[in-house]
Amino acid sequence: MTACAIEPSAAAEDDGVPGAGCAITVDRAITADCAITVDGAYAARLAQQEGSWYPERWTLDGPEPYAVPLPGNQPEEPGTEVQPMGDGRVLIHRLADGRHHFALLYPTGPGTGELPLGAVECPDEGASLRLLPPAPGGVRAFALAVGPRSSTVWLVAGGAFGPERLAVLPGRCSGGAWLDRAGRMLALDRELGGRTKAVVVDLERGGEVSPLLQIAPDSDDRLLLADPDSGLILVGSDAPCPGQERLGWGVLGSTLPVRFPESLRMTEVPDCTVTPFAVQPGQVLTPEGCGVAVRIEGPLGGWVGAWRPRDRRMCHLPAPAGWLSGAGLWTQDGALLLPYATGEVPCGVAAVAVPWGETGGPGGSGETGEPGRWGDVGPGDPVRDGVAAGASSAPGEPAEPDTPGPAVNRPVPLQQAPLARM
C-alpha cells in the first residue's frame, strides 16, 4: 500500500531547475498570541499595560469586535495561559507552588469574578502541563500533562468535581487536534521508542488509543491541523525527506495516500518556519477546496500564507499591523479573519479575501480591511509553484500528479482511523 505521494513541481520540470533541498521547518513550538473558540464567537489573550499582564476577552460575533479586560487582584505571570469558553467566560491556568491552578473568569461590573476549579499536581520532576486547543462546543476544556515516560489528558473545565484525569498514554505527547465536532476524538503526537506518530485518544471509551498516522515505519509523522467537516488534515512528516520534516495533506477516511505537494515546500523562501493555524470549515464533500492559513517566519520577517489542495500555489499575504500572531479563523464562504491590536485599534479583526488564482502581490486584491492597517509584507507575489497552462482544478481531482513514494511496509491508513464507529 502506498503510504505517501510526493507531488513534483511542474515548473521545476519545465524549466530544468533542480528541486532544492528540504528548506522548510514545521514548528509546533510556535503558539498563537490568543485562543479562539471553535465557533469563532470569543477569543482570549494575555494583554499587557504598563508592564502588567492581565487576561482579556474578545467578543467576535457581534457587529464589531470589542474587548473586556479581566484583571485580577494582582498582575499575571507572562506565561499564564488563557482560553475562551463558549459562554463568554475565560479559563485561566496559573502555576503556583508547584501546582497548576484553574479558574473561570467573568466580568462583574467594574471588577472580575473568579470561579476556582481546582488544581493539578505533576509529581514527576521536569513534567509540564499546558492547555489543549479549545474543544468543540465550548463547554469543556482539556489539558495535557507530559512526564518523562507518560502523558496524561485532564478535563480541567466542564466536569462535575474539578479536574478529572481522563487518559494516561505511555510516551511523551505533544500537539493536539480535534477530529470531530463532539469533542470526543483527540489526536496527539506521541513520541515512543524513538519515533513520533500521531495517535487518536477516544475520550468516551476510557482514553482508548488508536494509531492515526504511520506513513513509514521509521518516519516521524505528526498531525498539525484537522478539519472535522471535510476531513482535511495537515501533517508534518520526514517520510519523503529523511531527517527533515515536510508539510503534507490527506483526508480522513480516504483511501488515497498522504500527499506532499511542492506548493507546501516553498523552496523560493529558504529556511522559513511554517505553522498551519486555520482551516476553512463547512466544506463537507470538498476537502480539496478548503482554504488553509499558515504562519510563515523567515529571513524576510513574518507574514501569512493561504493554500488549498486543489491549487498549485501558496498565496503570500501581508499580516495586519499588530496581528496576534498565529491566531485566525476562516468563514465558510472563504474569508480569512485575523485578529490584531494596535494603539489606535485595541481590538480589531481584519477580513482578508484570498486572491485565489490571481497574480497580484500582497496588499492588492487580497486586502479588504481599511487602508493603513497592514504591516510589513512578505515576498512580492503569490507563488505560482509551477502552474501548468490548462491544469485542471476541478473539485475531487488531484491538483498535481502523483509520484509514488518510497516503498514501505504496510502502514495504518487513514481509513482505519477510529472514526467509523462514531
Buried (B, 14 or more C-beta within 10 A) or exposed (E): EBBBBBBBBBBBEEEEEEEEEBBBBBBBEBBBBBBBBBBBBBBBBBBEEEEEBBBBBBBBEEEEBEBBEBBBEEBBEEEBBBBBBBEBBBBBBBBEEEEBBBBBBBBEEEEBEBEEBBBBEBEEEEBBBBBBBBBBBBEBBBBBBBBEEBBBBBBBBBBEEBBBEBBEBEBBBBBBBBBBBBBBBBBBBBBBEEBBBBBBBBBEBEBEBBBBBBBBEEBBBBBBBBBBBBBBBBBBBBBBBEEEBBBBBBBBEBEBBBBBBBBBBBBBBEEBBBBBBBBBBBBEEBBBBBBBBBBBBBEBEBBBBBBBBBBBBBBBBBBBBBBBBBBBBBBEEBBBBBBBBBEEBBBBBBEBBBBBEBEEBBEBEBBEBEEEBBBEBBBEBBBBBBBBEEBEBEEEEBBBEBEEBEEBEEBBBBEBBBBEEE
